[in-house]
Amino acid sequence: MKKEMILSSLREAKDELDRLIDEIEKDSDFSFDGYYVGVQHIYHHLNTAWNIRNESEETIEGCSENDFYNWRRFPGDEFDMGT
């Protein structure tokens, strides 16, 4: 379950990043409103993939609304690129 959720979140982030890059390349009247929303979407999925890495299978399966909002948050001071 954890691996599948991490992969799903990373794929969603990749798909949104690919879509956003394509839009920027093709749209001469590119809107930064769409950019803002797209980057938020990317971060939501990247943060979820990162933040669930140490969660138990039971917590992931029983995902509460609070879990959902905590997992999507940008990692805080404890974020270490080496771990």
SVG drawing of the C-alpha trace seen along z (x, -y; Angstrom):
<svg xmlns="http://www.w3.org/2000/svg" viewBox="-11 -37 34 39">
<polyline fill="none" stroke="black" stroke-width="0.4" points="0.0,0.0 2.7,-2.5 4.8,-1.8 1.7,-2.1 0.7,-5.4 4.2,-6.8 4.3,-5.8 0.8,-7.2 1.8,-10.5 5.0,-10.7 3.2,-9.9 0.6,-12.6 3.4,-15.1 5.2,-14.1 2.1,-14.2 1.3,-17.7 4.9,-18.8 4.9,-17.5 1.5,-19.2 2.8,-22.5 6.0,-22.4 4.0,-21.7 1.6,-24.5 4.4,-27.0 6.2,-25.9 3.1,-26.2 1.2,-29.1 2.5,-32.5 -0.1,-34.1 0.8,-31.8 -1.1,-32.7 0.8,-32.7 -2.5,-31.9 -2.4,-28.5 1.2,-28.2 0.5,-28.9 -2.2,-26.2 0.0,-23.7 2.9,-24.1 0.6,-23.8 -0.6,-20.5 3.0,-19.3 4.0,-20.1 0.9,-18.5 1.9,-15.1 5.6,-15.4 5.0,-16.3 2.5,-13.4 5.1,-11.0 7.7,-12.3 5.6,-12.6 4.1,-9.1 7.4,-7.3 7.5,-6.6 3.8,-6.0 2.4,-2.6 0.3,-0.7 -2.6,-1.0 -2.4,-4.8 -2.2,-5.0 -5.1,-2.7 -7.2,-4.6 -6.2,-8.0 -8.1,-10.6 -8.8,-14.1 -6.1,-15.3 -3.6,-12.8 -4.5,-14.1 -3.8,-17.7 -0.6,-16.8 0.8,-14.7 0.5,-17.4 2.3,-20.0 5.8,-21.0 8.4,-19.3 9.5,-21.5 12.9,-22.0 13.3,-18.2 13.6,-17.9 17.1,-16.7 18.2,-16.1 20.5,-13.4 17.8,-11.1"/>
</svg>
